C-alpha cells in the first residue's frame, strides 16, 4: 500500500465532485480525446481501453466518459471495495462522447500492485487528485509502466500550492498569518506518509519531468478550484481538514493556527472573501502516430 491508498470517505468525494469538474481545464482532455480517436481509427478494436487509478466513487470516469470517443472499456481500480461498488453504481449508465456504450470492470488493488502488474493493452491511464500523496519513486515507476505499455496518460487536479484568499472585488487578500500558516501546510503535504516523502505541491513538476525524460509530449494546464459562498459546505470541510493537518504539523502553534482558521472561515461564511486552490492538469502523449 502507498499513501495514495489512504481512505477517502464517499461523503468527501461527493462534496468535491462539482468543484473538481468545474475546475478541470479542457485542453488536456481534448488532446487525450483526439489521440484516442486516432488510435482507435488505426486499430481493429471498437474503442479504447482506459484505466482509472484510485478511482474512488467514479468522479473521474463521470467527467471523462462523455468527453472521450468510441465504445470505451474502463478498468476502475481502487483498494477500497465500498468505493468500487459506489463507482459501479454511479457509472453504470454512462455513454461515451459519440453516444457509444461504456463498459466497466472494477478491480480491488493497491497502486503499487497495479503499477507492478503494468498496463498492457491500455490506451490511456488516468487519475485525479492523487499525486501529491505519492513519492518521486512512485511517479517514476508509473511513468515507466505507461511507456512499457505505449499508452497515454491524463492526470487531473494535482495540487500546486497556489492557495489564495480574495476580497469580493477579486483582489488578493494575504497577510503574514496566511504566509505563516500556508508554509506550515506545505510542509505537512511533504511529510513521509509511510513510504517516503510525499511530493505535495511538487507533484505536477515531477509528473512532467518523468514523462518528458521518456520522450513523451507533455501539456500542462491550470485547473484551480474557485470557491465562494455557494461552495460553503466544501469550504468548511476543506478548512477543517487544513486545521487538523496544521495541528499535526505544528502543535506548538495551535492557538495561532486556530485564530487564523476562525478569522478566514468567518470571512468566507459572510461572503467577505473567496478562496482559490491551485491544481494542474497534465496529459502525456507518446511521440509519433497512435498505433
C-alpha positions in Angstrom: 0.0 0.0 0.0 1.1 3.5 -0.7 0.0 6.8 0.8 -2.3 7.1 -2.3 -4.3 4.2 -0.8 -5.4 6.3 2.1 -9.1 6.0 2.7 -11.2 8.9 1.5 -14.9 8.9 2.5 -17.6 8.8 -0.1 -19.1 12.0 1.5 -15.9 13.9 0.9 -15.6 12.7 -2.7 -19.2 13.6 -3.4 -18.7 17.1 -1.8 -15.8 18.0 -4.0 -17.0 16.5 -7.3 -18.7 19.6 -8.7 -15.7 21.8 -7.8 -13.4 19.3 -9.5 -15.4 19.1 -12.7 -15.7 22.9 -12.9 -12.0 23.4 -12.3 -10.7 20.9 -14.9 -9.0 22.5 -17.9 -10.4 21.5 -21.3 -7.2 21.3 -23.3 -5.6 18.1 -21.7 -8.9 16.2 -22.1 -9.3 17.4 -25.7 -5.7 16.3 -26.6 -6.3 12.9 -25.0 -9.6 12.5 -26.9 -8.0 13.4 -30.2 -5.1 11.0 -29.6 -7.5 8.2 -28.6 -9.7 8.8 -31.7 -6.7 8.4 -33.9 -5.5 5.3 -32.0 -8.9 3.7 -32.4 -9.1 4.6 -36.1 -5.9 2.6 -36.9 -6.7 -0.4 -34.7 -9.1 -3.2 -35.1 -10.9 -2.6 -31.8 -14.2 -0.8 -31.4 -12.9 1.6 -28.8 -10.2 2.5 -26.3 -9.2 0.6 -23.1 -8.9 3.1 -20.2 -7.5 2.6 -16.7 -8.6 4.9 -13.8 -6.2 4.7 -10.8 -7.6 5.3 -7.4 -11.0 5.7 -8.9 -12.8 6.4 -5.6 -16.5 6.6 -6.3 -16.0 7.2 -10.1 -15.9 11.0 -10.4 -13.1 11.0 -12.9 -14.9 8.5 -15.1 -18.1 10.5 -14.9 -16.2 13.6 -16.2 -14.2 11.9 -18.9 -16.5 9.3 -20.5 -18.8 11.8 -22.2 -15.7 13.7 -23.5 -13.8 10.7 -24.9 -14.6 8.8 -28.1 -15.9 5.5 -29.2 -17.1 2.5 -27.2 -15.0 2.7 -24.1 -13.8 -0.1 -21.9 -12.9 1.2 -18.4 -11.0 -0.6 -15.7 -11.6 1.1 -12.4 -9.0 0.4 -9.7 -9.1 1.2 -6.0 -8.1 -0.5 -2.8 -11.5 0.3 -1.1 -14.2 -2.2 -2.1 -17.0 0.0 -0.9 -15.9 2.8 -3.1 -15.5 0.4 -6.0 -19.1 -0.6 -5.6 -20.3 3.0 -5.4 -18.3 3.8 -8.6 -20.0 0.9 -10.5 -23.5 2.0 -9.3 -22.9 5.6 -10.3 -21.2 5.0 -13.7 -23.3 2.1 -15.0 -25.4 4.3 -17.3 -22.6 6.4 -18.8 -22.3 6.9 -22.5 -19.2 7.9 -24.5 -18.9 11.2 -26.3 -20.2 9.6 -29.5 -23.2 8.0 -27.7 -21.4 4.7 -27.7 -21.6 2.2 -24.8 -19.2 2.4 -21.8 -18.3 -0.9 -20.2 -16.9 -1.0 -16.7 -14.7 -3.5 -14.9 -13.7 -2.9 -11.3 -10.6 -4.3 -9.6 -9.5 -4.1 -6.0 -5.8 -3.4 -5.8 -3.3 -1.0 -4.3 -1.4 1.4 -6.5 1.8 -0.4 -6.0 0.2 -3.7 -7.1 -1.3 -2.0 -10.2 2.0 -0.4 -11.3 3.9 -3.6 -10.8 1.4 -5.5 -12.9 1.6 -2.9 -15.6 -0.8 -1.6 -18.2 -0.6 -4.0 -21.1 -3.4 -3.4 -23.5 -4.3 0.0 -22.1 -4.6 3.1 -24.3 -4.9 5.7 -21.6 -4.1 5.7 -17.9 -5.8 8.4 -15.9 -6.2 9.6 -12.3 -7.5 12.6 -10.4 -6.3 14.3 -7.2 -3.8 11.5 -6.5 -0.2 12.5 -7.0 0.5 14.9 -4.1 0.3 11.7 -1.9 2.9 9.8 -3.9 6.7 9.7 -3.7 9.0 10.6 -6.6 9.8 6.9 -7.0 6.1 6.1 -7.3 5.7 8.6 -10.1 8.8 7.3 -11.9 7.6 3.7 -11.7 4.2 4.8 -13.0 5.7 6.7 -16.0 7.9 3.7 -16.8 4.8 1.4 -16.8 3.0 3.7 -19.1 6.0 3.8 -21.5 6.2 0.0 -21.4 2.5 -0.2 -22.4 2.9 2.6 -25.1 -0.2 4.3 -23.6 -1.1 7.9 -23.0 -1.6 9.4 -19.5 -4.1 12.0 -18.3 -3.7 13.2 -14.7 -6.0 15.9 -13.3 -6.1 18.1 -10.3 -2.6 17.8 -8.8 -2.2 20.4 -6.2 0.4 23.1 -6.9 0.4 25.1 -3.7 -1.4 28.2 -5.0 -3.8 28.7 -2.2 -5.2 32.3 -2.2 -7.9 34.3 -0.5 -9.6 37.1 -2.4 -11.9 40.0 -1.5 -15.3 40.5 -3.2 -13.6 42.5 -5.9 -11.3 39.7 -6.7 -8.2 41.4 -5.2 -5.7 39.2 -3.3 -6.1 39.0 0.5 -2.8 38.0 2.0 -1.0 38.8 5.3 1.7 37.4 7.5 -0.6 34.9 9.1 -1.6 33.4 5.7 2.0 33.1 4.8 2.9 31.5 8.1 0.1 29.0 8.1 0.3 28.1 4.4 4.0 27.4 4.7 3.3 25.0 7.6 0.6 23.3 5.4 3.0 23.0 2.5 5.5 21.2 4.9 2.7 18.9 6.0 1.9 17.9 2.5 5.5 16.8 2.0 5.7 14.6 5.1 6.5 10.9 4.9 3.2 9.2 4.8 4.6 5.7 5.1 6.6 5.0 2.0 8.9 8.1 1.8 8.5 11.8 1.5 5.2 12.7 -0.3 5.5 15.0 -3.4 2.9 17.5 -2.2 3.0 20.6 -4.4 5.9 19.2 -6.4 3.7 16.6 -8.0 2.9 18.4 -11.3 6.6 19.2 -11.9 7.6 15.6 -11.0 5.0 14.1 -13.3 6.0 16.4 -16.2 9.7 15.5 -15.8 9.1 11.8 -15.5 7.3 11.6 -18.8 9.4 14.2 -20.7 12.6 12.3 -19.8 11.0 9.3 -21.6 10.2 11.2 -24.8 6.5 11.9 -24.2 4.9 15.1 -25.3 3.5 16.7 -22.1 1.0 19.5 -21.9 0.2 21.1 -18.5 -2.7 23.4 -17.8 -4.0 25.2 -14.6 -7.2 23.9 -13.0 -7.8 25.8 -9.8 -10.8 25.4 -7.6 -12.6 28.8 -7.2 -14.8 28.7 -4.1 -17.2 31.3 -2.8 -20.2 31.3 -0.5 -22.0 29.0 -3.0 -19.4 26.3 -2.1 -19.6 26.8 1.6 -20.0 23.1 2.6 -16.8 22.2 0.6 -15.0 25.3 2.1 -15.9 24.3 5.6 -14.8 20.7 5.1 -11.6 21.8 3.4 -10.7 24.4 6.1 -11.4 21.8 8.8 -9.0 19.4 7.1 -6.4 22.1 6.9 -6.8 22.9 10.6 -6.3 19.3 11.6 -3.2 19.0 9.3 -1.7 22.2 10.8 -2.2 20.9 14.3 -0.4 17.8 13.4 2.5 19.7 11.8 2.9 22.4 14.5 1.1 21.6 17.7 3.1 24.3 19.5 1.3 26.9 17.3 -2.2 25.6 17.9 -3.6 28.9 19.2 -2.2 30.9 16.3 -3.5 28.4 13.8 -6.9 28.5 15.3 -7.1 32.3 15.3 -6.2 32.2 11.6 -8.7 29.5 10.9 -11.5 31.3 12.7 -10.8 34.6 11.0 -10.6 33.4 7.5 -13.6 31.0 7.8 -15.8 33.8 9.2 -14.9 36.0 6.2 -15.7 33.1 3.8 -19.1 32.5 5.6 -20.0 36.2 5.4 -19.2 36.4 1.8 -16.3 38.8 2.5 -13.7 36.5 0.9 -13.4 33.8 -1.6 -10.9 31.0 -1.9 -8.9 29.6 -4.8 -6.9 26.3 -4.5 -4.4 25.7 -7.3 -4.2 22.5 -9.3 -2.6 21.4 -12.5 -3.9 19.0 -15.2 -1.4 17.1 -17.3 -1.6 15.0 -20.4 1.3 12.9 -21.6 1.3 11.5 -25.1 3.7 9.1 -26.8 5.6 10.6 -29.6 4.6 9.6 -33.2 1.3 8.5 -34.6 -1.0 6.4 -32.4 -0.9 2.7 -33.3 
